[in-house]
Amino acid sequence: MNEKIKIIMLGGTGSGKTCYMLAMYAAMQMGKHGFTISTVDQDENVRLNNLWENLIGTQGRNRWPEGTIQIKNYTFEFTEGLDSSIRFEWLDYRGGAMSEEATSNDVAELRRHIAESSGFFLCVSGEDLKSPITDNNLVEIMVKTKARFMTDYLVKHGKNILREDRQYFPIIITITKYDLCRHRTHSELIEDIKRIFPPLFNLHSHWFVMICPVTLGKSLAENEDRGKIFPENIHFPLIFALYCKLAKIAKTQHQILNESNEIIDNFEAQDALMRFLRHRKIMYLGNKIQRIETSLEKIDNLLMRIIKELNDTEANIYFNGEEVVLNM
């Protein structure tokens, strides 16, 4: 199983995209419930680890990485065990590029990556959710979070996705810097997110959406330059994206399995001479079915582990605008 996912994390300047990626990489590099990630390029691995160690070991403004200036495309490898992997690309870019006209290379590259993406991470900073969203401040929040640009990109990209395939296209709304809005109730934050991204929660929209609060540390709300780095919920968005990819792979393999079994059944219904003449074809299909069944068993086991993991989180998952519990 060698698959590839393109992930785009959309969010405005200062919304925490780069810091989230660093924390996600550090958490998953160490391994979570048997899942690990690593960079394909070893130099990138060194750079990301150095940035993370600086975050952990330094106090003051210098602990934080500088804002992204040049666009950077990372290739990670997601592994379970030793013999299977899924590669995914992650684009890091300057937040302003999302709302600019395509007059520079990085804006054009961002749009190309969006058009080819197989999952969206929409990034909303807890800074913008400190207070409830009301009719009076909704427009201001939409502007600050760049929600209109994110929604517009998603709607345009969604036109190229069949409605029945949207359940395999993960949309993860990450509430970054959750420490800044943690004083509010979970239900209040969920309702605010729904007000910011209404198209995602319409009935019959067929969008598959996760809302997940993430933070690099509770104490950062009191002092971001000296607070302890202790990430929470960082890996769940990526696990959800993996769930969607594996579910789509399983669906495709089940279709191939059913078609192969049907062909063999038709062969078996023929007379002895025809079965003899097509013996090699039957043997080939039999081996193919065995390989698929072995692969599906492994995927099903992975999906069961992921489902248990996700159903026990603080995250909320929606399909067609209604909250759902994942199952096989």
N, C-alpha and C positions, 0 to 999 in steps of 0.2 A: 504494500500500500504506500505509494509515493504520490501524494497529492500536493496541490499548491493553493494558498489562499492569499488574496490581496486585501489588506486591511487599511482603511483610511480613518484617521481620528481627526474629526473636524472640530474646531474651536477657535475662539478669538485669541488675540495676544494676551498672555498672562493667565490663560485658563488652566495651565498645568499639564499640557500635552507631553512635553519633554520629560518632566519629573515623573509623570505617571509611567511613561515607557521605561525609565530607568528602574523604578521600583518594581514594575512588572517583570522586567528581565532578571533582576536580582532574586526575586521570589521564586520564579519558575526555574532559574538556573540551579537553585538549590534542590528543587524537586518538590512537587505537591502531589501526594497520593500516587506516586509512581510516574507522574508526568514531569518532563523536564524540557527546557528549551536551551538552545545555544545558537550563537551566531555562526553563519557559514564562514565568514571572514574572521580569522583569528585576531587581526589588528583591531577590528571593531569590538571584539570581545574585550580586549585590553582597555580600549578607550571607555567603553560603557562601565566596566568594573571600576576604573579609576574615578570616573564621575560619581559613581555610587559611593565609593569609599570616601570621597571628599564630602559628600552630603552627610555621611554618618560621622566622620571623624573631625569635621571642622565646625566651628561656631562663628557666627557673624554673617554678613552679607556674602562673603566669599564662598560659603557652603553651596550656594545655589548656582546651577549652570547658567551661563550667559544665554540670552534669548537666541533662538535659532535664526541665523542670517541666511545661510545657504541650505538649499533643499538637500535632504539626505534620505536615501532609500536603503533600509536595513533588510537583510534576508535572514530570518530565523528558521531554525529547524526544531519542530515540536516532536518529541519522541516519547513513546511508551514502550518500555522494554528495550531490546537491542536490535530488533529486526524490522521495525516499521517506523515511518516518519511522515510528517506533513510539514512542508515548508510554507512559510508565510512571509509576505513582504509588508513592511511597515514604513510608511512615509513620515518623516519629520520635516516640518517646514515652518516658516515664519507665519504667525497667525494672520497678519495683514493680507497675505496672498489670497486668502479665501474671498475677500470682498473687493479685489482689484480687477481692473480690466486686463485682458490677456496681452499685455504689451511687454512682458518680461518672460524669460525662460522658466523661472520657477513657478509663475502662475500657470503657464501652459502645461508644465509638468504635473502640477497639482490637479488640474482639470483632467488630464489624461489618466492619472491614477484613479481619480474618482470614477471616471467612465468605465474603467476596467475592474472596479472594486467588487469583491464578493462579500463585503460586510462593512457597515458603517459604525464607528464609535463617535457619538455626539457628546462633546465635552462641555459641561456647564459647571462653572466655579461656584463653590459654596459661598463665596464672597457676595454673589448676586442673589443668594437665597437666604440671607441673614434675616430678612423681614418678609412677611407674607406678600405675595403678588396680588395686587388689587387692580380694579379697572383704571385707577389713577396712575399706577406706575407700570402697567403691563407693557406699554409701548417702549418705555425707557429700558426695561429689562430685555425686551426683544432686541433692541439695538445693542446693548452692552454685551449680550451673550452671542450675538451674530446668529440668533435662532432662525431668522428669516432666510439668511443665506444657506444655512445648513438644510433647512426644510426644502428650499428651492432645488438644491443639488440633489437631494434625495428623491423628490417628486419627478424630476427629469430623468434620473437614472432608473426610477421605478417603472417608467414606461417601457423599458427594455426587458423587464422581468415578468414572466407569466405569473398570473395571480396564484396559480397552484404551486409555483416555485418560491413564493415570498416566505413560506414557512422555513425555507432553507437559507434565507438571506438574513443574517442576524443584524439587528439594529440595537446597539447598546448605548444607552444614555448614562454616562458616568457623571455622578455628582462629585467632582474633584474638590479637594480642600474641604471635605465633609466636616472637618473639625470646626470650621467657621460657622456652620449652620446646625450643628449637632444639638443645640439647645431647643430646636423646634421638633415637633412630633413627626414621626415617620410619615403618617398619613397626610400631614400638611405639605410636606415636601413633594410627595407623590402627586398631589392635586396641582401644585405649582408647575411641576414638570409637564403635566397634561395640558395646562394652559399655554405653556410655551410652545409645545409641539402638537397642536390639536389634530393634524391629519393622521398622525400615527395611532391615534386611539379612537378613530371612527369605526363604527360597526361595519363589518364587511370590507375593511381596508385590506385584510389579509397580511398586514405587517406583523412580524414576530419581533417583539420588543422586550428588552430587559432594561430596567432602571436599577442602577447599582451605585450606592454611595461608596466612595473610596477616600482614604486619607493616608498621608505619610506619617501621621502621628497625632494623637489627641492634643498633646501639650503645645503643638504648633500654633493653636488658636491664641494662646497667651503670649507666646514669643516665638515667632517663626525662625528667628536667627539662632536661638539657643535651645529651643524645645527638642525633646528627644524624638528621633526618627523611629517610629514603630508602626509600619504599614498595616492597614486593615482592608480586607476585601479586594486587594489588588488583583489577584489572579482570577477572580470569578468571571469578569467580562471575557477574558480570553478562553476560559473553559466553556462558556456559553457559545462562543464562535466555533469552537471545536465540535461541540454537540451538534450544531447545525450542519457542519461539514460532514460529520460521520453519519448523520441521519440521511443526508442526501446520497452518500456513497452506498449505504445499506439499501435504500430504495432502488437505486440503479442495479445493484447486484441481485436483489430479489427479482427484478424484472428479467434479467438475463437468466437467472436460475429457472424461473417459470417457463421461459421460452425454450431453454435447453431440455427441460423435462418433457415438455410437450412434443418436441421433435423426437425424443427417444420413444415416447409412448406411441407415436405414429409409426416408427420403425418396427416396434414390437408387434404392431397389429398387422404387419405385412407377412407374406409367406416366407418359408424357410430360405428359399433361394435369395430373395431380396435382402433378408437379414444377413445372410452369408456375404453377399456382395458389398454390403454396407457395414461390415463388421468393424473396419478401421474407423469409420466415421462414428460409429456407436462408442467405440473405445475412447476416441478423442473427447466426445461429449461427456462420457462418464468421468474421465479424469478432470475435465473442466468443471463439472458439477461438484466433484469432491473438493477442488481448490476453492470454489466459491463458498461452499458450505463451511469450510475451515475458516475462511476469511470472515464470513458473516458471524460465526460463533465468537471470534475475537472482537469484532466490532460491537456485537450485542453486549459482551461483557464490559467493554469500555463505556458504552452508553449507559449501562446500569450503574456503574460507578459514578459517572458524571451526573446522572439524574439525581442520585442520592446526595451528591455534593451540592448541587444547585438548589435542590428543594429545602436544604437546611440553612440557606443563607439569608441575609437581610434583603437580598435583591427581590424585586417583583418582576414577574414575567407576564406578558400580555400577548394575546393573539386575537385579531379582529376586535381590538378595543376592550376585550374582557380578560381579566386576570385568570391565569391557568396554572395548573400544577403539572410538571413534566411527568411523562410516563412513556413506557415502551409502546 
